[in-house]
Amino acid sequence: MSNEDIHLRITVDPEICHGKPCVRGLRYPVETILEYLAGGDTVEELLAEFPDLEREDILACHEFSRRILAARSVHLALT
């Protein structure tokens, strides 16, 4: 997914969801979409539940989060 595709799909607006990254300004935070997926919902279930979402929106959430994590160093405590 290109940078332009991500910028069209994932938006940040201080007036929407307190500036959290959202899907196309629709008040669906990327974080929330990822929580649904992590909880076991499928892409198809999300598309059925939220008809204004598109498959590419969900893929953009994945790619956005991957890029954010790739840009940051995450250190986990070893036990």
Secondary structure, DSSP 8 states (H G I E B T S, - for coil): --HHHHHHHEE--TTSGGG--EETTSS-BHHHHHHHHHTT--HHHHHHH-TT--HHHHHHHHHHHHHHHHHS-------
